[in-house]
Amino acid sequence: MAYWLKQAKEEYGDRTVSNVITQIESRIKHYEDAKSAKINKELSHKLSELGFGKHDVECLASEGIVTLGDLLKQTEESLSKIRGFGKKTVAHFLHYMEWVKKDVLS
């Protein structure tokens, strides 16, 4: 917060504290909105566009799992119940899901 306050003070000079706080809040909201839009865009990617094998994508689609967002809602147990998925496939998708949560969505 100190960074935003300093930057606002440099930009707006001696305006009232209330105006500075309003400006800071506006910048924070803009940042949060942009981050939320980026995450929503990532979650809407179709699994068929992400380089997974045709068989895996078809198995997931048969269970209504079509987008990255759908996949991230799954658990190890739910993936294990998908017809055509073995232990290695489940492990692969769990690893992928952890990577997405850690590196893509954060």
Contacts in CASP RR format, 6 or more apart in sequence:
PFRMAT RR
TARGET T0000
AUTHOR 0000-0000-0000
METHOD contacts of the structure
MODEL  1
MAYWLKQAKEEYGDRTVSNVITQIESRIKHYEDAKSAKINKELSHKLSEL
GFGKHDVECLASEGIVTLGDLLKQTEESLSKIRGFGKKTVAHFLHYMEWV
KKDVLS
1 24 0 8 1.000
4 24 0 8 1.000
4 27 0 8 1.000
4 28 0 8 1.000
5 20 0 8 1.000
5 24 0 8 1.000
8 20 0 8 1.000
8 23 0 8 1.000
8 24 0 8 1.000
8 27 0 8 1.000
9 20 0 8 1.000
11 23 0 8 1.000
12 19 0 8 1.000
12 20 0 8 1.000
12 23 0 8 1.000
39 105 0 8 1.000
42 68 0 8 1.000
42 100 0 8 1.000
42 104 0 8 1.000
42 105 0 8 1.000
43 67 0 8 1.000
43 68 0 8 1.000
43 69 0 8 1.000
43 72 0 8 1.000
43 105 0 8 1.000
44 67 0 8 1.000
44 68 0 8 1.000
44 69 0 8 1.000
45 67 0 8 1.000
45 68 0 8 1.000
46 66 0 8 1.000
46 67 0 8 1.000
46 68 0 8 1.000
47 56 0 8 1.000
47 57 0 8 1.000
47 60 0 8 1.000
47 61 0 8 1.000
47 65 0 8 1.000
47 66 0 8 1.000
47 67 0 8 1.000
47 68 0 8 1.000
47 70 0 8 1.000
47 71 0 8 1.000
48 57 0 8 1.000
48 66 0 8 1.000
50 68 0 8 1.000
52 60 0 8 1.000
55 84 0 8 1.000
56 85 0 8 1.000
56 89 0 8 1.000
56 93 0 8 1.000
59 82 0 8 1.000
59 83 0 8 1.000
59 84 0 8 1.000
59 85 0 8 1.000
60 66 0 8 1.000
60 70 0 8 1.000
60 71 0 8 1.000
60 82 0 8 1.000
62 82 0 8 1.000
62 83 0 8 1.000
63 82 0 8 1.000
64 70 0 8 1.000
65 71 0 8 1.000
65 74 0 8 1.000
68 100 0 8 1.000
71 93 0 8 1.000
71 97 0 8 1.000
72 97 0 8 1.000
72 100 0 8 1.000
72 101 0 8 1.000
74 93 0 8 1.000
74 97 0 8 1.000
76 90 0 8 1.000
76 94 0 8 1.000
79 85 0 8 1.000
79 89 0 8 1.000
79 90 0 8 1.000
79 93 0 8 1.000
79 94 0 8 1.000
80 86 0 8 1.000
80 87 0 8 1.000
80 90 0 8 1.000
END
